[in-house]
Amino acid sequence: MNTSSFEAVATRVSFISIIVNLLLAGFKFIAGILGRSGAMISDAVHSSSDVFGSLIVIVGVKMSEKASDQDHPYGHERMESVASIILSVILLIAGLMIGREAVLSIAEGSYLTDPAPGLLALAAAIVSIVVKEGMFWYTWVNAKKIQSSALKAEAWHHRSDALSSIGALIGIGGALAGVRVLEPVASIVICLFILKVALDIFREAVDKMVDHACDEKTEAEIRNCVAAQEGVRHVDLLRTREFGRKIYVDLEIATDSMIPLKDAHDIAERVHDTIEKRFPEVKHIMVHVNPAE
């Protein structure tokens, strides 16, 4: 996918996320007040905070697509990984806040004294779960389409909202059924899940910041593609490193030691062009030619 398409998709998804979060936060806030649900009001605040996450994605993607310059000859793709790290931290904080409130609620027994919520709050929780899960899949599909780690992090931010709303739903339903301790217990479980997702996103983003090799499947596909090219006797060396959402490849191939230099150069050029054509995520490939023993 070219630069303009990548940025256009990421920006469109993020703007839609902003609009949905603002509308949903307003709806949940009103439902929380009218339905006498503190859990729903807290959920509304959580949704409104997601707007900042979407803005971070827009800024990070825009910066990552800047052309190479004298100070950044390899480009700016890692800025998207920086955005993913920031989003993982925001997700981590959100999870910890949910867990903290739940633990305090159980320790202090405040869940017993909070006013009983109404059916409007219950309906709002259901609407929130459906909308946020829908936004998760919409964002996730587009993130996979353009291979954007920042959008993947934003997708999980949507799912964290859906999980938060599930906690609110359990709590409201439990309160209506007379079992009010269900809300803080569910919130603790949800907190642990969110923390795991945040750490997974953080680890993936850091891998792309420290020249981590790409996955074994991709390396095997590149190696097989190179070995199949006419004139290549065998592959002596293959190294890959992730640079944001792009891959850099260092390759050594062996050719007939008796052929002219120009022919060996042509083989290297053919390998270079074929790899960049078949693997669009490869931004640059360096091919070195060795004489075959």
Buried (B, 14 or more C-beta within 10 A) or exposed (E): BEEEEBBBBBBEBBEBBBEBBBEBBEBBBBBBBEBBBBBBBBBBEBBBBBBEBBBBBBBBBBBBBEEEEEEEEEBBBBBBBBBBBBBBEBBBEBBBBBBEBBBEBBEEEEBEEBEEBBEBBBBBBBBBBEBBBEBBEBBBEBBEBBBBBBBBBBBBBBBBBBBBBBBBBBBBBBBBEEEBBBBBBBBBBBBEEBBEBBBBBBEBBBBBBEEBBBEEEBBEBBBEBBBEBEBBBBBEEBEBBBBBBBBBBBBBBBBEEEBEEEEBEBBBEBBBEBBBEEBEEBBBBEBEBBEBE
